[in-house]
Amino acid sequence: MPSAKPPYRGRFQAQGEDIDIYQKGGYSHSWARDQPVTEVEGLEFLANIKKECNDSQQNQRSSAFEKAENCIKRASETGGVEPMGKPISMNFFDRKRTIRNARVDLEIHRGKTFIPSGN
């Protein structure tokens, strides 16, 4: 009997040609688990992706990381975000980037995500 897919699944990525030189496909953190991802966990996942980027890669995505952080915080303020029917896919860009495809991506495939963290 095959096991069911975990009910909470998604992924963060930092992508772009400046990263592909070092890590084909970009830096990524995915989750597939039985409990929802909290706001604090989501911010930690994003921070870990940012740490994988070197200084130049971080600079190309400075406001993209900020926008992704704000998205997580806003989702938590409303109790979390959940895909309805199809996955949620968001791309965050820095308007001042010089590398055209430098971005931070967020995908939520299943389950309510970025729920408020317990006190």
C-alpha positions in Angstrom: 0.0 0.0 0.0 1.7 3.3 -1.1 2.0 6.0 1.5 0.1 9.3 1.1 2.0 12.5 0.3 2.6 14.7 3.3 -0.1 17.2 3.7 2.2 20.2 4.0 4.6 20.8 1.1 6.5 23.7 -0.4 9.8 25.2 -1.4 12.0 28.3 -1.3 14.6 29.0 -3.9 17.2 31.6 -4.8 17.8 31.4 -8.5 19.5 33.2 -11.4 22.5 32.9 -13.7 24.9 34.2 -11.0 23.9 31.2 -8.8 23.7 28.6 -11.6 27.5 29.0 -12.0 28.0 27.6 -8.6 24.8 25.5 -7.9 22.8 24.4 -11.0 19.1 25.1 -10.3 19.8 27.5 -7.5 19.7 27.2 -3.7 16.6 25.5 -2.4 14.9 24.5 0.8 11.8 22.3 0.5 9.5 20.8 3.0 7.2 17.8 3.0 5.8 17.1 6.4 2.8 16.3 8.6 2.6 19.7 10.4 2.1 23.2 9.0 5.1 25.5 8.6 5.0 28.3 11.2 6.0 31.9 10.5 9.2 31.5 12.5 10.1 28.3 10.6 9.4 30.0 7.2 11.6 32.9 8.1 14.3 30.5 9.2 14.0 28.6 5.9 14.4 31.8 4.0 17.3 33.0 6.1 19.1 29.7 5.4 18.7 30.2 1.6 20.0 33.8 2.0 23.1 32.5 3.9 23.9 30.1 1.0 24.2 33.1 -1.3 27.5 35.0 -1.4 27.6 38.8 -0.9 27.1 39.6 -4.5 24.2 37.1 -4.9 22.6 38.6 -1.7 23.0 42.1 -3.1 21.2 41.1 -6.4 18.3 39.9 -4.3 18.3 42.3 -1.4 14.7 43.6 -1.7 13.6 40.2 -3.0 14.5 38.6 0.3 12.7 41.5 2.1 9.6 41.0 0.0 9.6 37.3 0.7 10.0 38.0 4.5 7.1 40.5 4.4 4.9 37.9 2.5 5.5 35.3 5.3 4.7 37.9 8.0 1.5 39.0 6.2 0.4 35.4 5.8 0.9 34.7 9.5 -1.1 37.8 10.4 -4.1 36.4 8.6 -3.7 32.9 10.0 -1.6 31.4 7.2 -2.0 30.9 3.5 -3.3 27.8 1.7 -3.4 26.8 -2.0 -6.9 26.3 -3.3 -6.9 23.9 -6.2 -3.5 24.7 -7.6 -0.1 25.5 -6.0 0.8 29.0 -5.0 3.9 30.3 -6.8 5.5 33.7 -6.1 8.6 35.2 -7.6 10.3 38.1 -5.8 12.7 40.4 -7.7 15.0 43.3 -6.7 14.3 46.3 -9.0 17.9 47.3 -8.8 19.3 44.0 -9.9 21.8 43.9 -12.8 21.3 40.2 -13.4 18.0 39.9 -15.2 16.8 36.6 -13.8 18.1 37.0 -10.2 15.1 36.2 -7.9 13.7 34.5 -4.8 10.9 32.0 -5.4 8.3 30.7 -3.0 6.1 27.7 -3.8 3.3 26.3 -1.6 2.1 23.0 -3.0 -0.2 21.7 -0.2 -1.4 22.7 3.2 -1.9 25.8 5.2 1.5 27.5 5.6 3.1 30.3 7.7 0.7 29.9 10.5 1.3 32.1 13.5 4.0 30.7 15.8 3.1 29.7 19.3 4.2 32.0 22.1 
